[in-house]
Amino acid sequence: MNGLIIVHTGDGKGKTTAAIGLAVRAHGAGLKVLILQFIKGGRQSGELKSLAALGIEVRQLGLGFTTAGDINEHKKSARLAYETARAEILSGAWNLIVLDEINYAAKFGLLSLAEILELVKIRPPQIHLVFTGRDAPPELIDAADLVTEMKLVKHPFQRGISAQAGIEF
């Protein structure tokens, strides 16, 4: 198997959703899948329940929105998520690993660009890695095999419609 570096980025909705869809497809094809969430944490969502029912492992390693709480605590959780990702990439236990919202971790200074690119460099060639989040660094885009940019055209938030269970979470 030729592992791919896949990036879902852009200002539109659907980056994590697309990665989860890919994870479900891979799981259905018999691949071993792990989803590591770098920012999300402490909140149950519809996809977590569905993924658990399918037997797909998801680890929420973040503390939630980076605007809430102590930035140093967010940095500590990002460091733990990075070390976890590094160990799992090298473990050989997985065929596909989703690094959900890792691009945000770089954007907000929780991780360095060098650390993100290190994950690409250490990846065994048969493992697929999926990077999600807005503002993917150009260096990550250059290193990727597949890049999809979600473009915001229209969103219900723009009309004052709040996030809804089953759609946003």
Phi, psi and omega in degrees: 000136174265108178291146181243152168261119185240134180235128171246115184221185178111171184269000180270162178287147170119004182293307177294320180301317178295319179295322178292320176300318176296319178298318178295316178300313181297317179299317178297334178271007177090008178278151176271123190239139174228136175243121177249122182257119187276334182246315183298144177185147173072007181230125177279137178230167181302319182293328179297319179295316180294316180297320177298319179297329179278346182088021177265125183280129175235131176241115175275110185252356180267181180248008183096200185308133182288346178281347179253134176091181184281125181299328179293327176291321176297320178296320178296317180291324177294322178298315177298317179297318179298312180297322177296313180300314181301312181296318182289324177298318182280345186291332184076008183276347188234150173263330181220129177235125175265126177255080189288127178066020177295329178297326176294322179301324176286315182302320184270007176077018178279331175226158178267159174302320180302321180293319179295315179293332176298322179297325177293316184293324184276350185298124171300145189297343181268356184263133173273132174241134179242124180251128178238163175124154177298163171055047175303133180298142180306326180294325176290318177300318178297323182282343186282155173269330184219125178231128174239130178251119176276126183251127176287122174251316182202142180216142181299335177302327181295339178255011177083014179273122182289161176303141184237138176302137179089344177247302179267334181211000000 
